[in-house]
Amino acid sequence: MKNDEIILKMLAKNPAGHVSGENLARAIGTSRAAVWKRIDKLRDFGFDIKGDTARGYVLEGIEDLIKPDLIRKKLETRFVGKKIVYKHVTGSTNEDAFKLALEGKPEGTCVIADVQTAGRGRLGRSWLAPAASGVLTSVIFRPKVPPQTATLLTLAAGVAAARAVKHVTELEPWIKWPNDLYIKNRKLAGILTEMNAELDRVHFVIVGIGINVNIERKIFPEEIHKAATSLMIEARREINRNQLIAALYHEMERAYLRLIERGAKLIVEQWEDIAKVHGRRIKASMIDGRKVQGVALGLSSDGTLLVEDKRGKVRHITAGDVEVTG
């Protein structure tokens, strides 16, 4: 990854001209043939790199790359986004943020990537989105609350992401429990939270968010072609990713402070308003293979989904997949 970053940073700094293979090879301490192999891999990731035998390489589509300085100028936050670590290519922004948190980086530190090669979703799912087409970011939080309260950050992040999307695009996504954003019946975004804690103390929480932004329908692989969507598809225009990230950080800080300072009640109410699941028939597939069907009653104060089954028993859904059936 380090060599890929060096190559991309050199190309990004020369938007008007080519960078020779010789200069790139010298920068990463390898041969021109090895540079060509890395360039070819970066193209597989989705970076639009053109090559010329005489002049070298040029990175096109550079106007849509993430610009941390521009994001900071747009921010109206107290701490989220004040420190941004930007990588063109990384394994996982959550893993990067986790390492930074262990090193003691402050609350609100954000990691952003154009491509993550080992990104993980809930239940271990993953999909490699093309370069410079989505928002892939993770934020470090250090809440001084019990672990059971910190788990509600997943709900807060869902509320924040939905509000940021609406602010920038005027689209109104809904939340599929607990943390996926959908437009109509197609998935737009996913959220993954990871906690480092003891029994009664939270060290930090990493909130990772991935949003499909400027992805054309034909780009989605066949297995998710009908199940996924992007902001470009739904809004019928390209979306400025830097503007969306700034809006996301603003909404994440607001939702986080609301949860920490005022408790779970308001976040739960806001989540239910966006999810619109109350009173709907749902089917939950549990991690252990059990299935629960019934009518959703909303959320408990700890973020558990309450479902009344056909026998009238209220079931508490804490993990698994939920499908709205009616």
C-alpha positions in Angstrom: 0.0 0.0 0.0 2.9 2.4 0.8 4.2 2.3 -2.8 0.7 2.8 -4.2 0.3 5.9 -2.0 3.7 7.3 -3.2 2.8 6.7 -6.8 -0.7 8.3 -6.5 0.5 11.3 -4.5 3.2 12.0 -7.2 0.6 11.8 -9.9 -1.9 13.9 -8.0 0.7 16.6 -7.6 1.1 16.9 -11.3 -2.4 17.2 -12.7 -1.2 19.1 -15.8 1.5 16.8 -16.9 3.0 13.3 -16.9 5.3 11.7 -14.4 8.0 9.5 -15.8 8.3 5.8 -14.9 11.9 6.5 -14.0 11.0 9.1 -11.4 8.3 6.9 -9.9 10.7 4.0 -9.8 13.3 6.1 -8.0 10.7 7.4 -5.5 9.7 3.9 -4.4 13.1 2.2 -4.9 12.2 -0.3 -7.5 12.3 -0.9 -11.2 10.2 0.7 -14.0 8.8 -2.8 -14.7 7.6 -3.0 -11.0 6.1 0.5 -11.4 4.1 -0.7 -14.4 2.7 -3.6 -12.4 1.6 -1.3 -9.6 0.1 1.1 -12.1 -1.8 -1.8 -13.6 -3.1 -2.8 -10.2 -4.2 0.8 -9.5 -6.2 0.8 -12.7 -7.9 -2.4 -11.5 -8.9 -0.4 -8.4 -10.5 2.1 -10.7 -7.9 4.9 -10.9 -7.9 6.4 -14.4 -4.1 6.4 -15.1 -3.0 7.0 -18.7 0.4 5.9 -19.8 2.7 7.2 -22.6 5.9 5.5 -23.5 7.8 8.8 -24.0 6.3 11.0 -21.3 5.2 8.6 -18.5 1.9 8.5 -16.6 -0.9 10.9 -15.8 -3.8 10.6 -13.4 -7.1 11.8 -14.9 -10.3 12.5 -13.1 -8.3 14.2 -10.4 -10.9 16.9 -9.8 -13.0 14.3 -7.9 -10.3 13.2 -5.5 -10.7 13.9 -1.8 -9.3 17.3 -0.7 -8.9 17.3 3.1 -8.1 21.1 3.2 -11.4 21.8 1.3 -13.3 19.6 3.7 -11.9 21.4 6.8 -12.9 24.8 5.3 -16.4 23.6 5.0 -16.6 22.2 8.5 -18.5 23.8 11.3 -17.6 21.2 14.0 -15.9 21.4 17.4 -13.7 18.3 16.9 -14.8 15.9 14.2 -12.7 16.3 11.1 -10.2 18.7 12.7 -7.6 16.0 12.0 -8.0 14.1 8.8 -5.8 11.2 7.6 -6.3 10.7 3.9 -5.1 7.7 1.9 -5.7 7.0 -1.7 -5.6 3.3 -1.1 -5.8 1.4 2.2 -6.9 -2.0 3.5 -9.7 -0.7 5.8 -10.4 2.8 7.2 -11.7 1.2 10.3 -8.5 -0.7 10.9 -6.5 2.4 10.2 -8.6 4.4 12.7 -8.4 1.6 15.3 -4.6 1.7 15.1 -4.6 5.5 15.4 -6.9 5.3 18.4 -4.6 2.9 20.1 -1.7 5.3 19.5 -3.7 8.0 21.4 -5.0 10.1 18.5 -7.7 12.5 19.7 -11.5 12.2 19.5 -12.8 13.3 16.1 -9.8 12.1 14.1 -11.0 10.9 10.7 -9.6 8.5 8.2 -10.7 8.8 4.5 -9.8 6.6 1.6 -10.6 6.6 -2.2 -10.3 2.8 -2.2 -10.2 0.2 0.6 -9.1 -3.3 -0.5 -10.2 -5.1 2.7 -13.2 -3.2 3.8 -15.7 -5.1 6.0 -19.4 -4.7 6.4 -21.7 -6.3 8.9 -21.5 -10.1 9.1 -18.1 -10.0 7.3 -19.5 -8.8 4.0 -17.4 -6.8 1.6 -17.4 -5.2 -1.8 -14.6 -3.3 -3.6 -16.1 -0.1 -5.0 -14.2 1.6 -7.8 -11.8 4.4 -6.9 -13.0 8.0 -6.3 -16.6 6.9 -6.5 -17.8 6.7 -2.8 -17.3 8.0 0.7 -15.2 5.7 2.8 -14.4 7.1 6.2 -14.0 6.2 9.8 -14.1 8.4 12.9 -12.6 8.0 16.3 -14.9 8.7 19.3 -14.0 8.5 23.0 -17.3 8.7 24.8 -17.2 8.8 28.6 -20.2 6.5 29.0 -20.9 2.8 29.8 -20.4 0.4 26.9 -24.1 -0.3 26.6 -24.7 3.4 25.9 -21.8 3.5 23.4 -23.4 0.8 21.3 -26.1 3.4 20.4 -23.5 5.2 18.3 -24.5 2.9 15.5 -28.0 4.4 15.6 -26.6 7.9 15.9 -24.4 7.3 12.8 -27.4 6.1 10.8 -29.3 9.2 11.7 -26.3 11.4 10.8 -25.7 9.7 7.5 -29.3 10.0 6.4 -29.4 13.7 7.3 -26.2 14.4 5.5 -27.4 12.7 2.3 -30.7 14.7 2.5 -28.8 18.0 3.1 -26.5 17.6 0.0 -28.9 15.8 -2.4 -32.5 16.4 -1.1 -32.9 12.6 -1.3 -34.5 10.9 1.7 -33.0 7.5 2.5 -34.5 5.3 5.1 -32.6 3.2 7.6 -32.8 -0.6 7.6 -32.1 -1.9 11.1 -29.7 -1.3 12.5 -27.4 0.6 10.3 -27.9 0.3 6.5 -29.2 3.2 4.4 -31.6 2.4 1.6 -33.3 4.4 -1.1 -36.5 2.7 -2.2 -35.5 -1.0 -1.8 -31.8 -0.6 -2.8 -28.8 -0.3 -0.4 -27.0 3.0 -0.5 -24.7 2.9 2.5 -23.5 0.7 5.4 -22.1 1.5 8.8 -19.8 -0.6 10.9 -19.0 0.4 14.5 -16.2 -1.3 16.6 -15.5 -0.7 20.2 -12.5 -1.0 22.5 -13.7 -1.3 26.0 -13.6 -2.9 29.4 -16.6 -4.2 31.4 -17.5 -0.7 32.6 -15.3 1.7 30.6 -15.1 2.6 26.9 -11.6 3.4 25.6 -12.8 4.4 22.1 -15.4 3.6 19.4 -14.6 3.6 15.7 -17.6 4.5 13.4 -17.0 3.5 9.8 -19.3 4.6 7.0 -19.3 3.7 3.4 -21.7 5.5 0.9 -22.1 4.7 -2.8 -21.8 8.1 -4.4 -20.8 8.5 -8.0 -21.3 4.9 -9.2 -23.1 4.1 -12.4 -25.6 1.2 -12.4 -23.5 -0.8 -14.9 -20.6 -0.8 -12.4 -22.3 -2.9 -9.8 -21.5 -6.6 -10.0 -24.2 -8.9 -11.1 -24.8 -10.4 -7.7 -25.8 -6.9 -6.2 -26.9 -5.2 -9.4 -30.6 -5.1 -8.3 -29.9 -4.7 -4.6 -27.6 -1.6 -4.6 -27.8 2.0 -5.7 -25.8 5.2 -5.5 -26.5 8.9 -5.0 -25.6 9.5 -8.7 -28.2 7.0 -9.8 -31.0 8.4 -7.6 -30.2 12.1 -7.9 -29.3 11.8 -11.6 -26.2 14.0 -11.2 -22.7 13.7 -9.9 -22.3 14.5 -6.2 -19.4 16.5 -4.7 -17.8 14.0 -2.3 -16.0 16.7 -0.4 -19.2 18.5 0.3 -20.9 15.3 1.4 -18.0 14.3 3.8 -18.2 17.8 5.4 -22.0 17.4 5.9 -21.5 13.9 7.2 -18.9 15.0 9.8 -21.2 17.9 10.9 -24.2 15.6 11.4 -22.1 12.9 13.1 -20.8 15.3 15.7 -24.3 16.7 16.3 -25.8 13.2 16.7 -22.9 12.1 18.9 -23.2 15.1 21.3 -26.9 14.7 21.4 -26.5 11.1 22.5 -23.8 11.8 25.1 -25.3 14.9 26.6 -29.0 14.1 26.4 -29.2 10.3 26.5 -30.7 7.8 24.1 -34.3 8.9 23.9 -34.0 11.6 21.2 -31.6 9.5 19.0 -34.0 6.5 19.2 -36.9 8.8 18.2 -35.0 10.2 15.3 -33.9 6.8 14.2 -37.5 5.5 14.2 -38.7 8.5 12.3 -36.2 7.9 9.5 -36.5 4.1 9.5 -40.3 4.1 9.4 -40.3 0.5 10.6 -42.9 0.9 13.5 -46.0 -1.2 12.7 -44.4 -2.9 9.6 -44.2 -6.7 9.2 -40.6 -7.9 9.3 -38.6 -11.1 9.1 -35.4 -11.3 11.1 -32.7 -13.9 10.4 -30.5 -14.4 13.5 -26.8 -15.1 13.4 -27.5 -18.6 15.0 -29.9 -19.5 12.2 -33.2 -18.8 14.0 -35.8 -16.7 12.2 -38.3 -14.3 13.8 -41.4 -13.0 12.0 -43.8 -10.5 13.3 -44.7 -6.8 13.6 -42.0 -4.2 14.5 -42.8 -2.2 17.7 -39.9 0.1 17.4 -36.7 0.2 19.4 -36.0 -0.2 23.1 -34.0 2.4 25.0 -30.8 0.3 24.3 -31.3 0.1 20.5 -32.8 -3.4 20.5 -35.4 -3.9 17.8 -38.7 -5.1 19.4 -40.9 -7.5 17.4 -44.2 -9.0 18.4 -44.5 -12.5 16.9 -47.7 -14.2 15.9 -48.2 -15.6 19.4 -48.1 -12.1 20.9 -44.7 -12.5 22.4 -42.4 -9.5 22.2 -39.0 -10.6 20.9 -35.8 -8.6 21.3 -33.6 -8.6 18.1 -30.0 -7.7 19.0 -28.1 -8.9 15.9 -28.8 -10.3 12.4 -30.5 -9.3 9.2 -34.0 -7.7 9.1 -36.2 -7.7 6.0 -39.4 -5.6 5.8 -42.1 -7.8 4.3 -45.2 -5.7 4.6 
